[in-house]
Structures are given as C-alpha cells and as structure tokens.
Amino acid sequence: GSPVLRGLRRLTLGELKSLPPELPAWLAQLPGLEHLDLSNCKFSNADEIATLMRTNLTCLKTLTLDHALDFTPSRADRPVLDHVLARLENLSLAHAPIGYRAIRSLAEAPASKSLKTLNLTGCESLDDGDIELLATRPNMGSLEKLRLDYTGVGSSGVSALATSSTLSALADLSLASCRRVDTEAVKRLACSPLAGRLRSLNLAFVPLPRPALEALVSGGFGRLG
C-alpha cells in the first residue's frame, strides 16, 4: 500500500454506488484507521458490508453507515458483527432502514460492551419495543451517548430508558422530534436516577405542555450543562 496513506486515521467514502472489489484489501493496508465513514454508500446486499467487517482494522473506533443498507447479520454472520464491535466505540446508523432484528443483534452481541455512542437518528421504523430491548440488555452498559431523533420512540420507550439499571453510563440523550413522547414520560424521566446522570438532554420539537416543563425544572437534572 501507499506509504503515505498507511498513516490515515480518518477516511470518508460516501456515495459509493457499488463496493469496489479491491476495497477490503486496500482497507486492510491502513493499520491505523480509526474512523471509517461509508454514509450513503449503495451496498447491493448485506454480504458486502460483512466483507468490509472482516477487514482487519485493528484500530477502528468509529463506523458510520448513515443512509446505508440494513446490515443486520444472519446467524452465520454473527461472529463478523462481534469482530467489529469488539473494537468499536462509536456506531452511527442514522436514517438506515433498520428494525428490530438489527437492534436485537446489536443489543445481544457480547462485543457491544465497548460501544460508547450509538446514533439511530431518523431510523423511522424504530419503536418503543426496540428501545426497551436496548435498555434491558447488559451489553449496552458502556453506552454514554444515545441519539434517537426523528424516530417512532414514544412514552414507554422513554420510560424504559429512565428506569433502566443497565444504562448506568448514559450521559447524553437526544430525543428531538420524538413527538409521541408525552407529559407522563417526561415526568418519569425527570424524577428518575437517569436525570441525575445526564449532562445533555435534547427534547427539541417534542410537545412539552406546562406540566412537562415544570417536571423538567423541578426534576433531578442537576448536571445538565
């Protein structure tokens, strides 16, 4: 490989219309790559993403697959998912067409224990059941930042986050434009242990009537910046 490119730490390859057959071998020659952005890449099937996952990127910490194909692994691909997640700290799947199968695969993969940031913005098929799954799986215990903007998450999903004993590291929660969140859910969040741990809470464009605002003001958000 190029002696210059071998020093790359961050690489963005957005808008690829197809996966060049030589790409996995080329990526394998970038031993120091920490951030890989494949947003808007047009993968023809999940096997192409699995091929990239098998690339030996030992330093990879951030993988971005925004607007990309659903990468939900089959049962046979599970070791591949574990191989990548074992090193990943940040995973972004914004606007990807993912659903319960993908969330379950992520939440139940032992290797998810290293994840600190998960971005699911705009994953419109996500609902409360998906979030309840995330909130109850011990493998998500290292998660510090969770973005659920513009999803179908509603009150029971927020309540699951608020009462989760698993998400003990969560400090940054974004629920912008989650318009199914109601006042009672905000009240439960405001008086939950999570409120005392949060440093950042985004409720932009969430309907907040006066009782919800009063709950936020009087709640346990002592660390919000």
N, C-alpha and C positions, 0 to 999 in steps of 0.2 A: 504494500500500500504506500501511498504518498507519505514521505516523512513529515510533511507539513500538516496534512490532515490527521495524522495519528495523534496530534495534540488537541483535537477538538474536544470540547466539553459540552457544547450545546449544538444540536442540529435540528433544523426545521425543514420538512419535506412536504409541505401542504400541497393539496390539489393534484397529487399524483393520480393520473387516470387509470393506471394499472401498475402492478408491482413488477419492477424490472427484475428479471430472474437473477441478476448478479448482485442485487441489493443486499441480501442476507450475508453473502460472503464479504462484501465490502464493509458492512457494519461490523463484522467480526474483527476487522483490522483497526477498529477505533477503540482501543482498550480503555481509554479514559473518558468515554462518552457518559455524561451524567444525565442529560436532558434530551429526550427524543420527542419531537412534535410531528405527528402524522395526521393533523387535522385535515378534514375534507378529502382525505385520500379515498379513492374509489376501489376498495377491495372487492373482488368478484365473489369471494366466499370466505368463510371463517378460517379455512385452512391456510390462506395466505397470511393472515395475522398470526396464526400459530407458527408458521415458518419463521416469521420475524422473532417471535417469542423464544424460539430455540437458539437464536443467535447468542453467542457467548459475550454478552455485555456485562461484565462483572461489576462495573461502577455505576450502572444505570440506576438513577434515583427517581426520575420523573418521566412518566409516559403520558402523552396527550393523544387521545383518539377522538377528539371532538368531531361531531358530524360524520364519524366513520361507521362502518358496518358493525352490527352486533357481533361481538367476539365471544359470545357465550360458548365455552368449551364443551365438547362432547365428553362422555365419560372417559374416552381414550385420551383426550387432550388434557385432562386434569393435572397430570404431572408437569405439563408445559406451563399452565397457569401458576402452579406452585413455584416453578423455577423462576419465573419473572417476579412474582410478588414477593419472593423471599428477599429481594433487594430493594424493591420499590418503596419509596416513602410518599410519593405523590402520584395519584392516578386521576386523570380527567377524562370523562366520557360525556361531556356536555353535548346535548342535542343528539346523542346516539340513540338509535331505536332499540333500547334495551328494556327488559322487563324482569319478571320475577325470576326466571331461570338464571339470568346473569347476576342479579343481586344475590340469589342464593349461592351461586358458585363463588362469588367474592366473599360473602359473609362466612361461608363454611370452610373456605380454604385455610388450612393452618398457616400458610405463608402470609396471609393478610395481616398477621400480627405486627408487621413492620410498617403498615400504612399509617401515615400521619394526616394526609389530606386526600379527600375524596370529593370530586366535583361531578355532580349529577344534574347540573343546571339544564333545564329545557328537555329533560327526559320525560316527555309528556305522559307516557304510559305508567310511570311510577305512581303508586298509590299508598295508602296507609299501611296495607299489608306488607309491602316491601320495606317500609321504614321500620315497622315493628320487628321484622326479621333482622334488620341491621342492628337495631337497638338491643337485641337479646342475645347476640352471638358473641361469645367471649373473645373470638379472634379479632374483633374490632376495638379492643380495649386501648390501643395506642392512638386511635383517631383523635386528632386535635382540631381539625377544620372540616366542616361538612357543608357543602353548598347544595341546596335543594330548590333554588329559584325556578319559578315557572314550571313547577311540576304539579301533579294532582294530589300532593300531600295535603291532608286536612287535619282535623282536630284530633282524631285518635292517633295519627302518626306523631303529631307534636307531643301529645300526652305520653306516648311510648318513649320518646326522646327524653322528656322531662323526668320520667320515673326510672330511667334505665340505670341499673347498677353496673352495667358493662362499660358504658362510655364515660369512664371516670376521667379521661384526659381531655374530653371535648371542651374547647375554649372559644371556638369561633363557629357560629351557626348562622346560616343565611337562608331565609325563607321568603325572599322577595317575590311578590306576586303570587304567593300561595293563597288564593282567595277563598279557599274552603276552610281556612283556619278561623275558628270562632272565638268569642269572648271567653268562654269557659276554658278553652285550651290555653289561651294566653294567661288566664288566672292560675291554672295549674303549673304552667311554666314559671310564672313569676314567684311562686312560693315553693318551688322545687329545689333540691340540692344543686341541680344544674345551674340555676340562676346565679348562685354564689360563685360558680367556677367560670362562667362565661366572661370573656373580655371583649367580645364583639357579637352583636346580635343585629341582624338585618331583617326588618319587617316592612320594608318599603312596599307600598301598594297592597298591603294587607289591610282589609277593613278593620279599623280599630275604633269602635264606639267608646264613649266616655268611660264606662266601667273597665274596659280593657286597658285604657290609658292609665286609669287610677291604679290598677293592679301592677302595671309596669313601674309606676313611680314609687309605689309603696312596697314593692317586692324586694327580692334579695339580690338585685343586680349591683352589688357593691363594687365589682371590679371592672364594669364597663368603662371603656375609655371614651 
